[in-house]
Amino acid sequence: MAIERGLSQNTLSAYKRDLSYYLRYLNSISKSEPDEITSADVLGFQASLQRDSKAPSSVARALASTRSFHKFLIEENLAETNPASLVKSPKLGLKLPKAVSIADIERLLDAAGALEPETGQLIQLRDRAVLELMYSCGARVSEVVDLDVDDFGDSGLIRLRGKGDKERVVPVGSFAETAVSSYLSRVRPSLATKPNPALFLNQRGGRLSRQTIWQIISKAAESLNMEISPHTLRHSFATHLLEGGADIRVVQELLGHSSVSTTQIYTMVTIDSLRQAYMESHPRSRG
């Protein structure tokens, strides 16, 4: 998966975790040889995950990991059959992405820290730059963590490395550009106690982690009694673009989706917003 398919470290970690659960279950039922495993055993594994209250999406991914694992064993001549091939994944309900209003985004950014260097603390300037950038270009938290200084140019563009190490170049809004530029000139030099190509640094001079970005957002959101995750900024970015009239294929490119069908879920969000506005505003929308 790492070499031939070029999947990200996060995806590899998820598959490894799923297969650890699977192998632990096989050990519990004393199955050690691939061709000893039956479809009934895989169903038992699925049931064990459900007993552990795993989310349907987690169960579905674990079964996908199991199918891929057995397929790999067949390709390597280590097994003859794939007992997971006939086991259907649980049906997943349509989960619409959660977006927040533009006003709430602005409140969140203000809560993270001041935009002006003269009025903000150094770490506040960094935190504001991180959130401004995430909302400005719809970046995943992992993409922000992986950013290097060289990825941020002076032409209003930034290079992101998405899933499978696929690169894309996206525009950066003026507010985010100002915030990141302030961070680079005012904050990063004091944090860079050792050579490090990373754009965003922690207080020890290392690359900022996913956990720290979660903490930055959580702290700002809690001060406003809001529930916002890093992915909420990405969802809001896409929703606000579509509501503003952007073409769905442009949004697809900006988000780094390989298929437009993945992006189409955001059109349902905007349609729901239109429906709600209609029901609340039109005098003859209700009997």
JOJOHU-V202102 format. One record per helix or strand of 2 or more residues. SS is the DSSP state (H for helix, E for strand). FROM is the first residue (numbers start at 0). LEN is the number of residues. If there is no record, write none. Layout:
ss: <SS | SS>
from: <FROM | FROM>
len: <LEN | LEN>
This chain:
ss: <H | H | H | H | H | H | H | H | E | H | E | H | H | H | H | H | H>
from: <8 | 33 | 38 | 55 | 101 | 121 | 140 | 148 | 156 | 162 | 166 | 173 | 209 | 229 | 247 | 259 | 264>
len: <20 | 3 | 13 | 20 | 11 | 16 | 5 | 3 | 5 | 3 | 5 | 18 | 13 | 14 | 8 | 4 | 17>
